Amino acid sequence: MSDTASAAAAAIPPSPAVVDCASADAVAGRVDFTFPSADGESEVHAVLWIPASLADDRPAAGAALGTLRPRGVVQLVHGMAEHIDRYEPFARFLASRGYLVAGPDHVGHGTTAGRPERRGRMHPTRGAGALVADVQMLRTLAAQQVAPEVPYVIFGHSMGSLVLRSYLPRFGEGLAGAVVCGTANQPAAVAAAGNRLARAIAAVRGADYRSRLLHSLADGAYSRAIKDARTPFDWLSRDPAVPHAFMEDEACGFMFSAGAYATLTELAATANAPATYRATPRSVPLLFISGDADPVGTNGKGVAQAAASMKQAGHENVTLKLYKAMRHEILNEIGKEDVYNDILQWIEQHNHGKA
């Protein structure tokens, strides 16, 4: 274990119920902690959601780590311009089924960003690598809390799915599964062209410059894909409460900086590169899920193509599930209960929940 990982592991509080987050007895609570980001500047805020079955097993301060035996660990990698607390209902669902759940606020997001003006800011050349490395650091820290045989699954949504797809060739070995949710599938050449544009704007106007051009070419375009949209964020969900809550949340919906768009487009180019498909470990089962009315995934077509490309690269254990009429945030859609249960069933069908 590196000195950085050791120090960060010590920052995880010993009590499993620091903050109560459960209305059901099956969830003990959550632990909030921080660790240094690979960007060299940020302190990443992260959360552990802990099943009630583990409440009495947590080692006391100073005791040896690696003694917890949940049914598995699920790490969440959130999307663009949001934060990890939006995933609490899903995290609590998994924790209530016996899973330890971990998730961070990315650099430039949520509590990690800190001040509002820092939201949406990332380094134009180091940002993508830092996000991938931060996922690995959290995996290292969370895995230290459980016994070695406990299976580990990573779930990535939207931008988080691009982080996950970029992560797998480098660090995927040993995972029990990966869930790729709401992903985009721009051709690598198109994403690379976007990356060159974002870096050029960052070079001329500064990495923190907010470019309406970049915004209109990326997430700003999705709002135009929904007919008779009532809000700019109707593309997230058919449930009107979801875009309303998103707009009411000051930590959501911010515009990315030119540096952050450079990060996003680099991730997209890497995720969709043929070399990435070939280098993804074939031992890791993959679940691609999306709504078939999600403009990010070209209404399911891009998601299906990503899954097909993975199979063409020699991966046999690839599952594709598209949800009829659902938009981008299938965890926050009408009928989300089916999505929750399908993900859980997929994990357990692959014998990853039987530790």
N, C-alpha and C positions, 0 to 999 in steps of 0.2 A: 504494500500500500504506500502511495506517495505521501510526503509530509502534508501536502495540501489536502488530500483526501482524509488523512488522519485528523487534521485540525477541523475540517468541516464536519466529520462524523461526530466529533466531540460537541459540535454546536447543536446536534439534535437532542432536544430535551428528553430526560428519562421518563417522564410521565406521559401515558397515552391519552390523557384527557385534559390537555392544557386548555383547549377551547371546545366546549360542547357543541356538536353540530348535528346531533341525532334526535329525531323524534321517535325512533324505534330503538328498542333495547339491543338490537343486533349491531349497532355501531357505537363504539366507545367514545370516539371523538377525533380531534385532529391535532396535529403538531405542526406549528409553523417554525421554520428555521431558515438560515441563509448559508450560502457558500460562495466563494469567489468565482466570478465568471471567467471564462477563457479569453474574454475581450480585454482583460487586464485593467478594467476600470470599474466594472459593476459588481454589486453584491446581489446574487440571484436569490429572490424570495421563493421558497418552495414549501409544499405542504405534504404531510402524510395523513391519510385517513385510515383509522385503525379499527378493525373489527372488534366487537365486544368480546369475542372468544379469545383475543390476545390480551385483554386488559390486565389480567392477573399474571401474565407471563413476561411482561416487559422487564428486562434486567434493570436492576438499580443502577444509579450513577456510579461509574467506575467498574461495573461488572463487564464480563466478556460479552461482545456482540455476537450476532449470528445464532441466537438460540430460539428465535420466534419461528413458528411453523404455521403460517397461514396457508390457505389452499393454493395461493399463488400471489404474485405481485403483479399489478398492472400499473404501468407508468403512462401518464397522459401528457401529450404534447399539443398545446393549444394553438389556435389559429391567429390570424393577423388582426391587429387592432382590437384585441379583447384581453382577457386575463383568466387565470386558472380558477378563480372562484365561480365563474359561470358553469364550471363542470361539477360543482358540488353535488347536485342531485344524482348525476351518473356515478360519481365517486362513492356516494353514500349507498347507492344501490349495490355496487360491487362489494363494498365493505360489509354490507349487511348479509352478503352471501359468503363471507369468510375471506375476502381478498384484502391484502394490504395495498393501498392505492397511493401513488406518489405523483406529484405534478409541480412544475415550476411556472413562474411568470418569466417569459423570455426577456432578454435585454430589450429595453425600450418599451416595455409593457408592464402594466399593473404596478405592484409594490416595488418590483425591481427597478422600474423607471424612476420611481420617487416623484419628483416634481412634475407637474403637468406638462411643462415645456420640454421635458425629456422623453415624453411618449412619442413613439414612432421614430426614434433616432437610433441608427446603427452605423457602424463603420463601413464604408463602401467596399473595402477589400478584405477586411478581417471578419465582417459580420457573419457570413454564412458558416465559416469554420468555427466561430465561437458558439453559435447556436447548436451545431452538431456536437461539439466538445462538451457543452453544458448538459446535453442529454446524457452523454456518457458519464459525466461526473455524478449526476443524480442517480443514474443506475447503479454506479459503484457504491454510493452512500446508502441507497435503499437496500441493495443486496447484502450489505454488511449487517443489516438488522435481522436477517432471516437465515435459516439453516441453508447450507449449500445446495441441498437437493430441491429446494422450493422453486417451482417454475416461474419464469419471468417473461411477461408479455408487454409490448409497447404499443400504444394506440396513438396515432397522430391524425389530427383533423386539419384540413385546408392547408394553410401555410405549414402547420405542424406535420402534415402528411408529406410535404416536400422535404422538410427536415428529416423525417423518418426514412424516406426513400434514399436520401443522401447519406444517412447514417449507416444503413444496413451493410453496404460493402466494406465499411471500415470497422464497424463494431458489432455487426449482427450475430457473429458466432456465439452460440450458447443461448440465444433467445428461444423461448418455447413457442413464440408466435409474434406476428406483427399485424396490426389492424390499420389499414390505409383508408381513411374516411374523408370523403368530400375532396378528393384530390383533383388537381388540374393536370392536363396532359398536353401542354404546348409542345410543338416540335422543338428539339434542343436548339436548332438554328434560330428559331424565332425568339426563344428566350435569351439566347446569346446576343441577338441584336438589341433586345430591350436592355440587356445588361450594359452594352456599350453606350447606349443612349443615357442611361441613368448615371453611369460613371462620368460621362462627358459633362452632364449637367452639374454633377457634384464637383467636378474639377473647376468649372467656371464659376458656379454660384455658391459653392460650399456644400459639404456633405449634409448639413442640417437644413438646406433650402427645401421648401415645400413647393413642388412643381405641380401645377394643375394639369399640365400635359401628361406627366407620368400617371397622375391619379386617374385621368380620363381614359387612359389606355389600359389600366389595370382594374382595380376594384370598382372604380367609378362607372365602368361599363356595365357591371352586372345589374345595376338598378334599372337600366334601360331595357333589360331582357324580360321584365315582368310586365305583362299587359295590364293596363288599368291599375298600376301600382299606386297605393295611397301614401307611401313613404319612400324615401331613398333606400330603405333597407328591407323592403318586402321580399327581396330575393333570398333572405335568410330563412323564412318560414311562412307557411300559410296561416299560422296562428297569429292573429294581430297583436297579441300581447308580447310576442317575442321582439319584433322590430321596435315596438314602443319602449320596452324595457331597455333595449340596446341603445336607443337614442337618449333615454333618460340617465343612462349610466355614463358619468363623465369620463370613466376610464375605458370607454369603448368608442369605436367609430372615428378615431383621430386620423388625420392624413399622415401618411408615411413621408419621411424625408427622402431626398435623392439618394442618400447613403443607404437607407433602408430598402428602397426600391432596387438598388444595386444588389443588396443581399438577397432579396426575394427572387430576382431574375436569375441570379447565380444558382440558387437552390433549384429553381425550375429547370434550368439548363442541365444541371447535374442529375436531377431526378429522372429526366427523360433521355439521358444519353445511353446509347446501346451498351457502352462499357459498364454503366451502373447496373443495368439488368443482368449482364453476364457475371458481374462480381458479387451480386447479392447471394448470400449463402443459400444453397439449395436445401439445407437441412431445416430452414426456418419456414414453417407454414405461414401463408399470407392470405389475409381476408381483405378484399377490396369492396367497400360499401359506399353507397351514395344514393341520393334521390334522383329519380329520372327526370325531374324538372329543375335540376340544379344547374344554373348557367356556368358555374365554375368548372364543372366537369362536362360541359357541352351536352347537358341533358342526358347524362349517362354514357354518351358515346365515347368521350375521352377516357372515362374510367374503365370502360370495357376494353378500350385499346391498350391502356396501361397493363391491365391484367393479361391480355393476350400477348403483349410484348414480353411479359415476364415468363409466360409459358413457352414462347418461342425461343427464349434464352435457355431453356432446359429445366425450368422449375415446374415440377409436377403437382406440388401441393399448393395450388392457387384456387381460391374460391371467390366468386363474384356475386354480389347481391345488390340489386337496384330496387329501390322502394318507389312504388307507383305514386306519382303526383307530389312526392316530397321534394322540397327545395334544398338549400345548402346545409342547414344545420339540422341534420336528421335526429340529433340528440335533443332538439328543442322543437320538433315538429308535432303536428297532430298525428297521433299513433306512435309516439316515441317509445311507448312501453314495449311494442313489438321489436323495435331496434335494440333496446336494452337487453331483452331476453335472447334475441338472436346472437348478439355478441357473446353473451354469457354461455349460451349453448355451444357456439363454435369453439370457445376456449375449452369447454369441458369435453366436447366430442373428440378433441385432439389429446385428451388425457393430460391436459395441463393444469387441471384443477384438483388433482388427486394426491397432492403431496401429503 
